[in-house]
Amino acid sequence: MPHFNHFIHKSVPDFIDEARVRDVLKKVDVNRDGKLDKKELREAARQLGALNGAWRAFRALKHADANNDGLISEEEQEELVKYLLTKYKTT
């Protein structure tokens, strides 16, 4: 059965793995502070293929921001990676 998610852009590669997600997260951390803000998360979602990057960034923050500071710290990124892998095609 084909994978269907209306938040996935048609140009997304058929396979997104953990290494790809981590690479994208590293690249979008433009200020190199080790923390991802909503703007950086929105860009990560866009690069991973989300049609609505703002929505995916909002949901990612709600899911992975354990201390509710509005940022995903390096310590919180493991949970973020797990979350993103559930939202994008991995097989």
BAPA-905721 format. One record per residue: residue number from 1; residue in one letter; x, y, z of N, C-alpha, C in turn. Coordinates in steps of 0.05 Angstrom, whole numbers, always signed. Example, Ala and Ser with C-alpha at 12.3 -4.5 7.8 and 13.67 -1.06 7.14 Angstrom:
<rec><num>1</num><residu>a</residu><n_u>+264</n_u><n_v>-114</n_v><n_w>+156</n_w><ca_u>+246</ca_u><ca_v>-90</ca_v><ca_w>+156</ca_w><c_u>+264</c_u><c_v>-66</c_v><c_w>+156</c_w></rec>
<rec><num>2</num><residu>s</residu><n_u>+257</n_u><n_v>-45</n_v><n_w>+142</n_w><ca_u>+273</ca_u><ca_v>-21</ca_v><ca_w>+143</ca_w><c_u>+258</c_u><c_v>+1</c_v><c_w>+157</c_w></rec>
% end
This chain:
<rec><num>1</num><residu>m</residu><n_u>+17</n_u><n_v>-24</n_v><n_w>+0</n_w><ca_u>+0</ca_u><ca_v>+0</ca_v><ca_w>+0</ca_w><c_u>+18</c_u><c_v>+25</c_v><c_w>+0</c_w></rec>
<rec><num>2</num><residu>p</residu><n_u>+12</n_u><n_v>+45</n_v><n_w>-17</n_w><ca_u>+29</ca_u><ca_v>+69</ca_v><ca_w>-18</ca_w><c_u>+26</c_u><c_v>+85</c_v><c_w>+8</c_w></rec>
<rec><num>3</num><residu>h</residu><n_u>+48</n_u><n_v>+98</n_v><n_w>+15</n_w><ca_u>+48</ca_u><ca_v>+116</ca_v><ca_w>+38</ca_w><c_u>+34</c_u><c_v>+142</c_v><c_w>+30</c_w></rec>
<rec><num>4</num><residu>f</residu><n_u>+16</n_u><n_v>+151</n_v><n_w>+46</n_w><ca_u>+2</ca_u><ca_v>+176</ca_v><ca_w>+40</ca_w><c_u>+4</c_u><c_v>+195</c_v><c_w>+64</c_w></rec>
<rec><num>5</num><residu>n</residu><n_u>+12</n_u><n_v>+219</n_v><n_w>+58</n_w><ca_u>+13</ca_u><ca_v>+241</ca_v><ca_w>+78</ca_w><c_u>+11</c_u><c_v>+267</c_v><c_w>+63</c_w></rec>
<rec><num>6</num><residu>h</residu><n_u>-11</n_u><n_v>+282</n_v><n_w>+67</n_w><ca_u>-15</ca_u><ca_v>+306</ca_v><ca_w>+51</ca_w><c_u>+4</c_u><c_v>+329</c_v><c_w>+59</c_w></rec>
<rec><num>7</num><residu>f</residu><n_u>+21</n_u><n_v>+324</n_v><n_w>+79</n_w><ca_u>+41</ca_u><ca_v>+344</ca_v><ca_w>+86</ca_w><c_u>+68</c_u><c_v>+339</c_v><c_w>+74</c_w></rec>
<rec><num>8</num><residu>i</residu><n_u>+70</n_u><n_v>+318</n_v><n_w>+57</n_w><ca_u>+95</ca_u><ca_v>+311</ca_v><ca_w>+44</ca_w><c_u>+95</c_u><c_v>+322</c_v><c_w>+16</c_w></rec>
<rec><num>9</num><residu>h</residu><n_u>+116</n_u><n_v>+336</n_v><n_w>+9</n_w><ca_u>+119</ca_u><ca_v>+348</ca_v><ca_w>-18</ca_w><c_u>+126</c_u><c_v>+326</c_v><c_w>-38</c_w></rec>
<rec><num>10</num><residu>k</residu><n_u>+117</n_u><n_v>+328</n_v><n_w>-62</n_w><ca_u>+121</ca_u><ca_v>+307</ca_v><ca_w>-82</ca_w><c_u>+150</c_u><c_v>+303</c_v><c_w>-89</c_w></rec>
<rec><num>11</num><residu>s</residu><n_u>+167</n_u><n_v>+323</n_v><n_w>-85</n_w><ca_u>+195</ca_u><ca_v>+320</ca_v><ca_w>-93</ca_w><c_u>+213</c_u><c_v>+307</c_v><c_w>-71</c_w></rec>
<rec><num>12</num><residu>v</residu><n_u>+201</n_u><n_v>+297</n_v><n_w>-50</n_w><ca_u>+216</ca_u><ca_v>+285</ca_v><ca_w>-29</ca_w><c_u>+228</c_u><c_v>+258</c_v><c_w>-39</c_w></rec>
<rec><num>13</num><residu>p</residu><n_u>+252</n_u><n_v>+252</n_v><n_w>-31</n_w><ca_u>+263</ca_u><ca_v>+226</ca_v><ca_w>-39</ca_w><c_u>+246</c_u><c_v>+204</c_v><c_w>-28</c_w></rec>
<rec><num>14</num><residu>d</residu><n_u>+248</n_u><n_v>+181</n_v><n_w>-40</n_w><ca_u>+231</ca_u><ca_v>+158</ca_v><ca_w>-31</ca_w><c_u>+240</c_u><c_v>+148</c_v><c_w>-4</c_w></rec>
<rec><num>15</num><residu>f</residu><n_u>+264</n_u><n_v>+154</n_v><n_w>+5</n_w><ca_u>+274</ca_u><ca_v>+144</ca_v><ca_w>+30</ca_w><c_u>+288</c_u><c_v>+165</c_v><c_w>+46</c_w></rec>
<rec><num>16</num><residu>i</residu><n_u>+279</n_u><n_v>+169</n_v><n_w>+71</n_w><ca_u>+292</ca_u><ca_v>+188</ca_v><ca_w>+89</ca_w><c_u>+300</c_u><c_v>+172</c_v><c_w>+114</c_w></rec>
<rec><num>17</num><residu>d</residu><n_u>+326</n_u><n_v>+171</n_v><n_w>+120</n_w><ca_u>+335</ca_u><ca_v>+156</ca_v><ca_w>+143</ca_w><c_u>+345</c_u><c_v>+175</c_v><c_w>+165</c_w></rec>
<rec><num>18</num><residu>e</residu><n_u>+353</n_u><n_v>+163</n_v><n_w>+186</n_w><ca_u>+363</ca_u><ca_v>+178</ca_v><ca_w>+209</ca_w><c_u>+387</c_u><c_v>+196</c_v><c_w>+202</c_w></rec>
<rec><num>19</num><residu>a</residu><n_u>+405</n_u><n_v>+186</n_v><n_w>+186</n_w><ca_u>+428</ca_u><ca_v>+202</ca_v><ca_w>+178</ca_w><c_u>+420</c_u><c_v>+226</c_v><c_w>+162</c_w></rec>
<rec><num>20</num><residu>r</residu><n_u>+401</n_u><n_v>+223</n_v><n_w>+145</n_w><ca_u>+391</ca_u><ca_v>+246</ca_v><ca_w>+129</ca_w><c_u>+378</c_u><c_v>+267</c_v><c_w>+147</c_w></rec>
<rec><num>21</num><residu>v</residu><n_u>+362</n_u><n_v>+258</n_v><n_w>+166</n_w><ca_u>+349</ca_u><ca_v>+277</ca_v><ca_w>+185</ca_w><c_u>+370</c_u><c_v>+292</c_v><c_w>+201</c_w></rec>
<rec><num>22</num><residu>r</residu><n_u>+389</n_u><n_v>+278</n_v><n_w>+211</n_w><ca_u>+410</ca_u><ca_v>+291</ca_v><ca_w>+227</ca_w><c_u>+426</c_u><c_v>+310</c_v><c_w>+211</c_w></rec>
<rec><num>23</num><residu>d</residu><n_u>+432</n_u><n_v>+303</n_v><n_w>+186</n_w><ca_u>+446</ca_u><ca_v>+321</ca_v><ca_w>+168</ca_w><c_u>+431</c_u><c_v>+347</c_v><c_w>+163</c_w></rec>
<rec><num>24</num><residu>v</residu><n_u>+405</n_u><n_v>+344</n_v><n_w>+158</n_w><ca_u>+388</ca_u><ca_v>+368</ca_v><ca_w>+153</ca_w><c_u>+387</c_u><c_v>+385</c_v><c_w>+179</c_w></rec>
<rec><num>25</num><residu>l</residu><n_u>+384</n_u><n_v>+373</n_v><n_w>+202</n_w><ca_u>+383</ca_u><ca_v>+389</ca_v><ca_w>+227</ca_w><c_u>+409</c_u><c_v>+404</c_v><c_w>+231</c_w></rec>
<rec><num>26</num><residu>k</residu><n_u>+431</n_u><n_v>+391</n_v><n_w>+225</n_w><ca_u>+457</ca_u><ca_v>+405</ca_v><ca_w>+228</ca_w><c_u>+459</c_u><c_v>+428</c_v><c_w>+209</c_w></rec>
<rec><num>27</num><residu>k</residu><n_u>+451</n_u><n_v>+425</n_v><n_w>+184</n_w><ca_u>+453</ca_u><ca_v>+446</ca_v><ca_w>+164</ca_w><c_u>+435</c_u><c_v>+470</c_v><c_w>+170</c_w></rec>
<rec><num>28</num><residu>v</residu><n_u>+411</n_u><n_v>+465</n_v><n_w>+182</n_w><ca_u>+393</ca_u><ca_v>+487</ca_v><ca_w>+187</ca_w><c_u>+400</c_u><c_v>+503</c_v><c_w>+212</c_w></rec>
<rec><num>29</num><residu>d</residu><n_u>+418</n_u><n_v>+493</n_v><n_w>+228</n_w><ca_u>+427</ca_u><ca_v>+508</ca_v><ca_w>+252</ca_w><c_u>+446</c_u><c_v>+530</c_v><c_w>+242</c_w></rec>
<rec><num>30</num><residu>v</residu><n_u>+435</n_u><n_v>+551</n_v><n_w>+231</n_w><ca_u>+451</ca_u><ca_v>+571</ca_v><ca_w>+217</ca_w><c_u>+469</c_u><c_v>+587</c_v><c_w>+236</c_w></rec>
<rec><num>31</num><residu>n</residu><n_u>+461</n_u><n_v>+591</n_v><n_w>+260</n_w><ca_u>+477</ca_u><ca_v>+606</ca_v><ca_w>+279</ca_w><c_u>+496</c_u><c_v>+588</c_v><c_w>+295</c_w></rec>
<rec><num>32</num><residu>r</residu><n_u>+495</n_u><n_v>+562</n_v><n_w>+290</n_w><ca_u>+514</ca_u><ca_v>+543</ca_v><ca_w>+302</ca_w><c_u>+514</c_u><c_v>+543</c_v><c_w>+332</c_w></rec>
<rec><num>33</num><residu>d</residu><n_u>+491</n_u><n_v>+548</n_v><n_w>+344</n_w><ca_u>+490</ca_u><ca_v>+549</ca_v><ca_w>+373</ca_w><c_u>+481</c_u><c_v>+522</c_v><c_w>+385</c_w></rec>
<rec><num>34</num><residu>g</residu><n_u>+476</n_u><n_v>+502</n_v><n_w>+368</n_w><ca_u>+468</ca_u><ca_v>+476</ca_v><ca_w>+377</ca_w><c_u>+439</c_u><c_v>+474</c_v><c_w>+385</c_w></rec>
<rec><num>35</num><residu>k</residu><n_u>+424</n_u><n_v>+495</n_v><n_w>+381</n_w><ca_u>+396</ca_u><ca_v>+496</ca_v><ca_w>+387</ca_w><c_u>+380</c_u><c_v>+503</c_v><c_w>+362</c_w></rec>
<rec><num>36</num><residu>l</residu><n_u>+357</n_u><n_v>+491</n_v><n_w>+359</n_w><ca_u>+340</ca_u><ca_v>+497</ca_v><ca_w>+336</ca_w><c_u>+316</c_u><c_v>+513</c_v><c_w>+344</c_w></rec>
<rec><num>37</num><residu>d</residu><n_u>+312</n_u><n_v>+536</n_v><n_w>+332</n_w><ca_u>+288</ca_u><ca_v>+552</ca_v><ca_w>+337</ca_w><c_u>+266</c_u><c_v>+545</c_v><c_w>+317</c_w></rec>
<rec><num>38</num><residu>k</residu><n_u>+243</n_u><n_v>+558</n_v><n_w>+319</n_w><ca_u>+221</ca_u><ca_v>+551</ca_v><ca_w>+302</ca_w><c_u>+228</c_u><c_v>+556</c_v><c_w>+272</c_w></rec>
<rec><num>39</num><residu>k</residu><n_u>+242</n_u><n_v>+578</n_v><n_w>+267</n_w><ca_u>+250</ca_u><ca_v>+584</ca_v><ca_w>+239</ca_w><c_u>+268</c_u><c_v>+562</c_v><c_w>+228</c_w></rec>
<rec><num>40</num><residu>e</residu><n_u>+287</n_u><n_v>+553</n_v><n_w>+243</n_w><ca_u>+305</ca_u><ca_v>+532</ca_v><ca_w>+234</ca_w><c_u>+290</c_u><c_v>+505</c_v><c_w>+231</c_w></rec>
<rec><num>41</num><residu>l</residu><n_u>+271</n_u><n_v>+500</n_v><n_w>+249</n_w><ca_u>+255</ca_u><ca_v>+475</ca_v><ca_w>+247</ca_w><c_u>+237</c_u><c_v>+476</c_v><c_w>+222</c_w></rec>
<rec><num>42</num><residu>r</residu><n_u>+227</n_u><n_v>+500</n_v><n_w>+216</n_w><ca_u>+210</ca_u><ca_v>+503</ca_v><ca_w>+192</ca_w><c_u>+227</c_u><c_v>+497</c_v><c_w>+167</c_w></rec>
<rec><num>43</num><residu>e</residu><n_u>+251</n_u><n_v>+506</n_v><n_w>+166</n_w><ca_u>+269</ca_u><ca_v>+501</ca_v><ca_w>+144</ca_w><c_u>+276</c_u><c_v>+471</c_v><c_w>+142</c_w></rec>
<rec><num>44</num><residu>a</residu><n_u>+281</n_u><n_v>+459</n_v><n_w>+165</n_w><ca_u>+286</ca_u><ca_v>+430</ca_v><ca_w>+165</ca_w><c_u>+263</c_u><c_v>+414</c_v><c_w>+154</c_w></rec>
<rec><num>45</num><residu>a</residu><n_u>+239</n_u><n_v>+421</n_v><n_w>+163</n_w><ca_u>+215</ca_u><ca_v>+408</ca_v><ca_w>+153</ca_w><c_u>+212</c_u><c_v>+412</c_v><c_w>+123</c_w></rec>
<rec><num>46</num><residu>r</residu><n_u>+218</n_u><n_v>+436</n_v><n_w>+113</n_w><ca_u>+216</ca_u><ca_v>+441</ca_v><ca_w>+85</ca_w><c_u>+236</c_u><c_v>+424</c_v><c_w>+70</c_w></rec>
<rec><num>47</num><residu>q</residu><n_u>+261</n_u><n_v>+422</n_v><n_w>+80</n_w><ca_u>+281</ca_u><ca_v>+406</ca_v><ca_w>+67</ca_w><c_u>+275</c_u><c_v>+376</c_v><c_w>+67</c_w></rec>
<rec><num>48</num><residu>l</residu><n_u>+260</n_u><n_v>+368</n_v><n_w>+87</n_w><ca_u>+252</ca_u><ca_v>+340</ca_v><ca_w>+89</ca_w><c_u>+227</c_u><c_v>+334</c_v><c_w>+73</c_w></rec>
<rec><num>49</num><residu>g</residu><n_u>+215</n_u><n_v>+355</n_v><n_w>+62</n_w><ca_u>+192</ca_u><ca_v>+351</ca_v><ca_w>+44</ca_w><c_u>+165</c_u><c_v>+360</c_v><c_w>+54</c_w></rec>
<rec><num>50</num><residu>a</residu><n_u>+163</n_u><n_v>+372</n_v><n_w>+77</n_w><ca_u>+136</ca_u><ca_v>+380</ca_v><ca_w>+86</ca_w><c_u>+125</c_u><c_v>+403</c_v><c_w>+69</c_w></rec>
<rec><num>51</num><residu>l</residu><n_u>+100</n_u><n_v>+401</n_v><n_w>+62</n_w><ca_u>+87</ca_u><ca_v>+422</ca_v><ca_w>+47</ca_w><c_u>+82</c_u><c_v>+446</c_v><c_w>+66</c_w></rec>
<rec><num>52</num><residu>n</residu><n_u>+76</n_u><n_v>+440</n_v><n_w>+91</n_w><ca_u>+70</ca_u><ca_v>+461</ca_v><ca_w>+110</ca_w><c_u>+91</c_u><c_v>+459</c_v><c_w>+132</c_w></rec>
<rec><num>53</num><residu>g</residu><n_u>+114</n_u><n_v>+472</n_v><n_w>+127</n_w><ca_u>+136</ca_u><ca_v>+471</ca_v><ca_w>+146</ca_w><c_u>+130</c_u><c_v>+484</c_v><c_w>+172</c_w></rec>
<rec><num>54</num><residu>a</residu><n_u>+114</n_u><n_v>+505</n_v><n_w>+172</n_w><ca_u>+107</ca_u><ca_v>+519</ca_v><ca_w>+197</ca_w><c_u>+91</c_u><c_v>+500</c_v><c_w>+215</c_w></rec>
<rec><num>55</num><residu>w</residu><n_u>+73</n_u><n_v>+485</n_v><n_w>+204</n_w><ca_u>+57</ca_u><ca_v>+466</ca_v><ca_w>+220</ca_w><c_u>+75</c_u><c_v>+444</c_v><c_w>+232</c_w></rec>
<rec><num>56</num><residu>r</residu><n_u>+92</n_u><n_v>+433</n_v><n_w>+215</n_w><ca_u>+110</ca_u><ca_v>+412</ca_v><ca_w>+224</ca_w><c_u>+129</c_u><c_v>+422</c_v><c_w>+246</c_w></rec>
<rec><num>57</num><residu>a</residu><n_u>+139</n_u><n_v>+447</n_v><n_w>+243</n_w><ca_u>+157</ca_u><ca_v>+459</ca_v><ca_w>+263</ca_w><c_u>+142</c_u><c_v>+463</c_v><c_w>+289</c_w></rec>
<rec><num>58</num><residu>f</residu><n_u>+117</n_u><n_v>+472</n_v><n_w>+288</n_w><ca_u>+101</ca_u><ca_v>+475</ca_v><ca_w>+312</ca_w><c_u>+97</c_u><c_v>+449</c_v><c_w>+326</c_w></rec>
<rec><num>59</num><residu>r</residu><n_u>+90</n_u><n_v>+428</n_v><n_w>+311</n_w><ca_u>+86</ca_u><ca_v>+402</ca_v><ca_w>+323</ca_w><c_u>+112</c_u><c_v>+390</c_v><c_w>+334</c_w></rec>
<rec><num>60</num><residu>a</residu><n_u>+134</n_u><n_v>+395</n_v><n_w>+320</n_w><ca_u>+160</ca_u><ca_v>+385</ca_v><ca_w>+329</ca_w><c_u>+167</c_u><c_v>+398</c_v><c_w>+356</c_w></rec>
<rec><num>61</num><residu>l</residu><n_u>+163</n_u><n_v>+424</n_v><n_w>+358</n_w><ca_u>+168</ca_u><ca_v>+437</ca_v><ca_w>+383</ca_w><c_u>+151</c_u><c_v>+426</c_v><c_w>+406</c_w></rec>
<rec><num>62</num><residu>k</residu><n_u>+126</n_u><n_v>+422</n_v><n_w>+400</n_w><ca_u>+108</ca_u><ca_v>+411</ca_v><ca_w>+421</ca_w><c_u>+116</c_u><c_v>+383</c_v><c_w>+429</c_w></rec>
<rec><num>63</num><residu>h</residu><n_u>+127</n_u><n_v>+368</n_v><n_w>+411</n_w><ca_u>+134</ca_u><ca_v>+341</ca_v><ca_w>+416</ca_w><c_u>+161</c_u><c_v>+338</c_v><c_w>+430</c_w></rec>
<rec><num>64</num><residu>a</residu><n_u>+181</n_u><n_v>+354</n_v><n_w>+421</n_w><ca_u>+209</ca_u><ca_v>+349</ca_v><ca_w>+430</ca_w><c_u>+220</c_u><c_v>+370</c_v><c_w>+450</c_w></rec>
<rec><num>65</num><residu>d</residu><n_u>+207</n_u><n_v>+392</n_v><n_w>+453</n_w><ca_u>+217</ca_u><ca_v>+413</ca_v><ca_w>+470</ca_w><c_u>+210</c_u><c_v>+408</c_v><c_w>+500</c_w></rec>
<rec><num>66</num><residu>a</residu><n_u>+226</n_u><n_v>+391</n_v><n_w>+513</n_w><ca_u>+219</ca_u><ca_v>+382</ca_v><ca_w>+539</ca_w><c_u>+218</c_u><c_v>+404</c_v><c_w>+560</c_w></rec>
<rec><num>67</num><residu>n</residu><n_u>+235</n_u><n_v>+424</n_v><n_w>+558</n_w><ca_u>+235</ca_u><ca_v>+446</ca_v><ca_w>+578</ca_w><c_u>+218</c_u><c_v>+470</c_v><c_w>+570</c_w></rec>
<rec><num>68</num><residu>n</residu><n_u>+204</n_u><n_v>+468</n_v><n_w>+547</n_w><ca_u>+186</ca_u><ca_v>+489</ca_v><ca_w>+538</ca_w><c_u>+199</c_u><c_v>+517</c_v><c_w>+535</c_w></rec>
<rec><num>69</num><residu>d</residu><n_u>+224</n_u><n_v>+517</n_v><n_w>+526</n_w><ca_u>+237</ca_u><ca_v>+543</ca_v><ca_w>+523</ca_w><c_u>+235</c_u><c_v>+554</c_v><c_w>+494</c_w></rec>
<rec><num>70</num><residu>g</residu><n_u>+221</n_u><n_v>+539</n_v><n_w>+477</n_w><ca_u>+218</ca_u><ca_v>+547</ca_v><ca_w>+449</ca_w><c_u>+241</c_u><c_v>+540</c_v><c_w>+431</c_w></rec>
<rec><num>71</num><residu>l</residu><n_u>+259</n_u><n_v>+524</n_v><n_w>+441</n_w><ca_u>+283</ca_u><ca_v>+515</ca_v><ca_w>+426</ca_w><c_u>+286</c_u><c_v>+485</c_v><c_w>+430</c_w></rec>
<rec><num>72</num><residu>i</residu><n_u>+298</n_u><n_v>+473</n_v><n_w>+410</n_w><ca_u>+306</ca_u><ca_v>+445</ca_v><ca_w>+412</ca_w><c_u>+336</c_u><c_v>+444</c_v><c_w>+417</c_w></rec>
<rec><num>73</num><residu>s</residu><n_u>+343</n_u><n_v>+437</n_v><n_w>+441</n_w><ca_u>+372</ca_u><ca_v>+436</ca_v><ca_w>+449</ca_w><c_u>+384</c_u><c_v>+411</c_v><c_w>+438</c_w></rec>
<rec><num>74</num><residu>e</residu><n_u>+410</n_u><n_v>+409</n_v><n_w>+440</n_w><ca_u>+424</ca_u><ca_v>+384</ca_v><ca_w>+431</ca_w><c_u>+414</c_u><c_v>+360</c_v><c_w>+446</c_w></rec>
<rec><num>75</num><residu>e</residu><n_u>+407</n_u><n_v>+363</n_v><n_w>+472</n_w><ca_u>+397</ca_u><ca_v>+342</ca_v><ca_w>+488</ca_w><c_u>+369</c_u><c_v>+333</c_v><c_w>+479</c_w></rec>
<rec><num>76</num><residu>e</residu><n_u>+354</n_u><n_v>+351</n_v><n_w>+468</n_w><ca_u>+326</ca_u><ca_v>+346</ca_v><ca_w>+460</ca_w><c_u>+325</c_u><c_v>+336</c_v><c_w>+431</c_w></rec>
<rec><num>77</num><residu>q</residu><n_u>+347</n_u><n_v>+337</n_v><n_w>+416</n_w><ca_u>+347</ca_u><ca_v>+330</ca_v><ca_w>+388</ca_w><c_u>+343</c_u><c_v>+301</c_v><c_w>+383</c_w></rec>
<rec><num>78</num><residu>e</residu><n_u>+350</n_u><n_v>+284</n_v><n_w>+402</n_w><ca_u>+345</ca_u><ca_v>+255</ca_v><ca_w>+398</ca_w><c_u>+315</c_u><c_v>+250</c_v><c_w>+396</c_w></rec>
<rec><num>79</num><residu>e</residu><n_u>+299</n_u><n_v>+263</n_v><n_w>+413</n_w><ca_u>+270</ca_u><ca_v>+259</ca_v><ca_w>+411</ca_w><c_u>+259</c_u><c_v>+272</c_v><c_w>+386</c_w></rec>
<rec><num>80</num><residu>l</residu><n_u>+271</n_u><n_v>+294</n_v><n_w>+377</n_w><ca_u>+263</ca_u><ca_v>+307</ca_v><ca_w>+352</ca_w><c_u>+268</c_u><c_v>+288</c_v><c_w>+328</c_w></rec>
<rec><num>81</num><residu>v</residu><n_u>+291</n_u><n_v>+276</n_v><n_w>+328</n_w><ca_u>+297</ca_u><ca_v>+257</ca_v><ca_w>+306</ca_w><c_u>+277</c_u><c_v>+234</c_v><c_w>+305</c_w></rec>
<rec><num>82</num><residu>k</residu><n_u>+271</n_u><n_v>+223</n_v><n_w>+328</n_w><ca_u>+251</ca_u><ca_v>+201</ca_v><ca_w>+329</ca_w><c_u>+224</c_u><c_v>+211</c_v><c_w>+319</c_w></rec>
<rec><num>83</num><residu>y</residu><n_u>+216</n_u><n_v>+234</n_v><n_w>+327</n_w><ca_u>+190</ca_u><ca_v>+245</ca_v><ca_w>+318</ca_w><c_u>+190</c_u><c_v>+249</c_v><c_w>+288</c_w></rec>
<rec><num>84</num><residu>l</residu><n_u>+211</n_u><n_v>+261</n_v><n_w>+277</n_w><ca_u>+211</ca_u><ca_v>+267</ca_v><ca_w>+249</ca_w><c_u>+212</c_u><c_v>+241</c_v><c_w>+232</c_w></rec>
<rec><num>85</num><residu>l</residu><n_u>+225</n_u><n_v>+220</n_v><n_w>+242</n_w><ca_u>+225</ca_u><ca_v>+195</ca_v><ca_w>+228</ca_w><c_u>+198</c_u><c_v>+182</c_v><c_w>+227</c_w></rec>
<rec><num>86</num><residu>t</residu><n_u>+180</n_u><n_v>+188</n_v><n_w>+246</n_w><ca_u>+153</ca_u><ca_v>+178</ca_v><ca_w>+245</ca_w><c_u>+136</c_u><c_v>+193</c_v><c_w>+225</c_w></rec>
<rec><num>87</num><residu>k</residu><n_u>+144</n_u><n_v>+216</n_v><n_w>+217</n_w><ca_u>+128</ca_u><ca_v>+234</ca_v><ca_w>+200</ca_w><c_u>+136</c_u><c_v>+232</c_v><c_w>+170</c_w></rec>
<rec><num>88</num><residu>y</residu><n_u>+159</n_u><n_v>+221</n_v><n_w>+165</n_w><ca_u>+169</ca_u><ca_v>+219</ca_v><ca_w>+137</ca_w><c_u>+174</c_u><c_v>+190</c_v><c_w>+130</c_w></rec>
<rec><num>89</num><residu>k</residu><n_u>+174</n_u><n_v>+184</n_v><n_w>+105</n_w><ca_u>+178</ca_u><ca_v>+157</ca_v><ca_w>+95</ca_w><c_u>+206</c_u><c_v>+148</c_v><c_w>+102</c_w></rec>
<rec><num>90</num><residu>t</residu><n_u>+207</n_u><n_v>+124</n_v><n_w>+114</n_w><ca_u>+233</ca_u><ca_v>+113</ca_v><ca_w>+122</ca_w><c_u>+238</c_u><c_v>+86</c_v><c_w>+110</c_w></rec>
<rec><num>91</num><residu>t</residu><n_u>+219</n_u><n_v>+75</n_v><n_w>+96</n_w><ca_u>+223</ca_u><ca_v>+50</ca_v><ca_w>+82</ca_w><c_u>+211</c_u><c_v>+50</c_v><c_w>+55</c_w></rec>
% end
